[in-house]
């Protein structure tokens, strides 16, 4: 039986996967999408980079699966404008001085 992931677990996994993907992209100067396409076709010489490439592919697959799981939840991430308006509505306009 497959474990059902919570939204929090999905978002945590996405955050970690994105951080690791960015790390590999900076290291190898290649987007993860381009990397995975080449990796899937066996076009990369992964002899000395086998460990990195295996991890990179794993994080790409994890990100893909978690995005699918997130999309299946029918919940959308708040936009920056929504977050900004929520923050502004929480700010008090009255003075905070005790005297």
C-alpha positions in Angstrom: 0.0 0.0 0.0 1.4 3.4 -1.0 1.9 6.0 1.7 -0.2 9.1 1.2 1.9 12.2 1.4 0.8 15.4 3.2 1.0 18.8 1.5 3.7 19.7 3.9 5.8 16.6 2.9 5.2 17.3 -0.8 6.4 20.9 -0.4 9.4 19.9 1.8 10.5 17.4 -0.8 10.0 20.0 -3.6 12.1 22.5 -1.7 14.9 20.0 -1.1 14.8 18.8 -4.7 14.9 22.3 -6.1 17.9 23.2 -3.9 19.8 20.2 -5.0 18.9 20.6 -8.7 20.2 24.2 -8.5 23.4 23.0 -7.0 24.0 20.6 -9.8 23.0 23.1 -12.4 25.6 25.6 -11.1 28.2 22.9 -10.8 27.8 21.6 -14.4 26.4 24.7 -16.1 23.4 22.7 -17.5 19.7 23.0 -16.8 18.2 20.0 -15.1 15.8 19.5 -17.9 18.6 19.4 -20.5 20.7 17.1 -18.2 17.9 14.6 -17.7 17.1 14.5 -21.4 20.8 13.7 -22.2 21.1 11.3 -19.2 18.0 9.4 -20.2 19.4 8.9 -23.7 22.8 7.7 -22.3 24.6 10.6 -24.0 26.6 11.7 -20.9 30.0 10.3 -20.0 29.1 9.5 -16.4 32.3 7.6 -15.6 33.9 10.1 -13.2 30.6 11.8 -12.4 28.5 8.7 -11.9 27.6 9.5 -8.3 26.6 13.1 -9.1 24.7 12.2 -12.2 22.8 9.5 -10.4 21.8 11.9 -7.6 20.9 14.6 -10.0 18.6 12.2 -12.0 17.1 11.1 -8.7 16.3 14.6 -7.5 14.8 15.4 -11.0 12.6 12.3 -10.7 11.6 13.2 -7.1 10.7 16.7 -8.2 8.7 15.4 -11.1 6.7 13.0 -8.9 6.1 15.5 -6.2 4.9 18.1 -8.7 2.5 15.5 -10.0 1.3 14.7 -6.5 0.9 18.4 -5.8 -1.1 19.0 -8.9 -3.3 16.1 -7.9 -4.3 17.9 -4.7 -6.0 20.8 -6.6 -4.4 23.3 -4.3 -2.6 26.2 -5.8 0.4 28.0 -4.2 -0.4 31.6 -3.2 1.0 34.2 -5.5 3.4 36.8 -4.3 0.7 39.5 -4.5 -1.6 37.4 -2.3 1.1 36.9 0.2 1.9 40.6 0.2 -1.7 41.6 0.7 -2.0 39.1 3.6 1.1 40.6 5.2 -0.2 44.1 4.8 -3.6 43.2 6.3 -1.9 41.9 9.4 0.1 45.1 10.0 -1.4 47.2 12.7 -1.7 51.0 12.0 -2.1 51.9 15.7 1.0 52.9 17.7 2.6 50.2 19.8 3.9 52.6 22.5 2.6 51.6 26.0 2.3 55.3 27.1 
